[in-house]
């Protein structure tokens, strides 16, 4: 059935995604503030990550980690197939996207943790905490760039708008060669 779509991303995954984007953008834009809005954006990101970890265990099929976290060999195989132009279409996250989600969540958690640590008397003024916080934030910016590039690449490769899918929650129904 041409043009048929299915619901893939539930509303909570989509709200989480775009709210985390906003939290990171606000935190990045207010990095020199070291308080106020910057802190609140960090706390919001930490709360969102906590929610996502729970939703990754208890949410619907495509929100669950077991659906998209793949073995390193599968991620590598997918990336090699992508370079050759023969990677399969995944209805949910592809193996590279799953790895990116894990990396972004870990990086954001580390950034939020070190930001919070810097507010504690024990770590106030500790250079390693500040340097780790800043390094993680810079790494995250690069990862976000790769994430966006990967979504655009997969969108072009498979003829579907993944940004729109993360807004509407809907993707093209799986075909016979797609991995659901």
Beta strands, then each sheet from edge to edge (+ up, - down):
strand 1: 5-7
strand 2: 170-172
sheet 1: 1+ 2-
end
